[in-house]
Amino acid sequence: MPGQFKGNKSYLPTKPCVACGKPMTWRKVWEKDWESVKYCSDKCRKQGAAKTSLRT
C-alpha cells in the first residue's frame, strides 16, 4: 500500500469489481492478496461464477 494511512480513505487504492463495476477500496483483510481480489461481495462472486460457467 503506497504511503501511510492517516484516517483519510481517499489515499487507499481502489479498483472496480469484475461483476458489477462498483469501485472497491483496499481493506486490511485484503492486504496480502489485494492483487487477486476481483469481487466486492459474495453476491458478485456468485454472479461472476455463473457468467463464466455459461460461456463454456
ChimeraX attribute file (.defattr): number of C-alpha atoms within 10 A of each C-alpha:
attribute: neighborCount
match mode: 1-to-1
recipient: residues
	/A:1	10
	/A:2	7
	/A:3	7
	/A:4	9
	/A:5	11
	/A:6	9
	/A:7	8
	/A:8	8
	/A:9	11
	/A:10	10
	/A:11	15
	/A:12	17
	/A:13	14
	/A:14	15
	/A:15	17
	/A:16	15
	/A:17	18
	/A:18	15
	/A:19	18
	/A:20	15
	/A:21	12
	/A:22	13
	/A:23	14
	/A:24	17
	/A:25	15
	/A:26	17
	/A:27	11
	/A:28	7
	/A:29	8
	/A:30	12
	/A:31	11
	/A:32	8
	/A:33	8
	/A:34	16
	/A:35	9
	/A:36	8
	/A:37	15
	/A:38	16
	/A:39	22
	/A:40	19
	/A:41	13
	/A:42	9
	/A:43	11
	/A:44	17
	/A:45	17
	/A:46	12
	/A:47	15
	/A:48	17
	/A:49	11
	/A:50	11
	/A:51	12
	/A:52	9
	/A:53	9
	/A:54	7
	/A:55	6
	/A:56	5
